[in-house]
Amino acid sequence: MSNLPGPIEPWPVNVSQTARLFGMSNAYAQAADVLTQALVAGDYDADFHNTRVVLHLCHHALELFLKGAIQVRSGLQARSSHRLDRLLKEYRLLYPEEHFVFDTPFGRELLDSDGGLFPETLTPIQELHDQRYRYPTDRAGRPFFDAEPFDVAKYAEAIQEFRFQINIRAAAIDMSFSDEFWVKFGRRGPSK
């Protein structure tokens, strides 16, 4: 027990809301990464319910990152929404440059607002995207359809890369966050 850290101090008063959003985004992404690495090591039950928790952490990490980025470029507080498709659409309008594009652990079809040929077929999925990882059923008590199994190796790599990608963009967007980023990640990327 002697290896326990001492008290962890709260945020200093002068930390911006954006830096706090990016910091929380990193914390959720890191928690998803830690749990996925525990799945790989056999230290976290290989259970479908646990994969929902991991993906919920990724969803929330992305939501907070997008809200922080939107706030910086627009000068306005991001909308109170959990709809990643709408937040991502706003982010892409504000950050059209190629170097602000990144992949997520979720399928692009769930996040693309144009929806391809039949966008109306994606609307119900997009509306409930945040709930499908938090709850076993939708508001009407119907189970969510999850056709794709959780490939632990694939997700472990994707989540680690996702964390790095959102943090490198957060550091580029908000220089007050960049010092924290480079201390944690160095200049070469996430530690394996």
C-alpha positions, 0 to 999 in steps of 0.5 A: 500500500506504500505505492499509493499516490498522495492527494490529487489536487483539483484544477487550478482556478486559472485552467480554461474551460476548454482545457478542462474539456480536453483534459476530461476527454483525455481521461475518458479515452485513457480509461477506455484504453486502460480497460481495453488493455486489461481485456487484452491481458485478461485482467478485465472480464471478457464480457459483452457488457464490459465492452459497452462500458469501454465504448461509452468511455470512447463516446464521451471522450469524443463528445468532450473533445468536439465540444472543446474544439467547437468552443475554441473556434466558434467562441461559443459554448458548444450545444448541450447535445450527446449527438456525435453526428451533429457535433462532428458536423459542426466540428468539420465546418469549423475545422475543414483542414485535413490535419484536423480529420481523425478516425474514431473507434466507431464506424464512420456511418454512425457519425456521418451526417449525410448518411449516404443514399438513405440517411433516414435509415441512420437517424434512429441509430444516430439519435440513440448512439450515446444510449446504446453503450450506456443502457441495455435497451432503448427508451421503449425497452427494446434491446439495441442491435449490435451485430458486430462482435468486439474484436479486442485486438482491433479495438485495443489498437484503435482506442490507443490511436484514437486517444493519441489523435484527439489529444494531438488535435487538442494540443494544436487547438488549445496551446494551454492544453499542449504542455500537458499533452507533450508531458504525457505523450512526448513527441513520438505518440502514445506509449505501447 
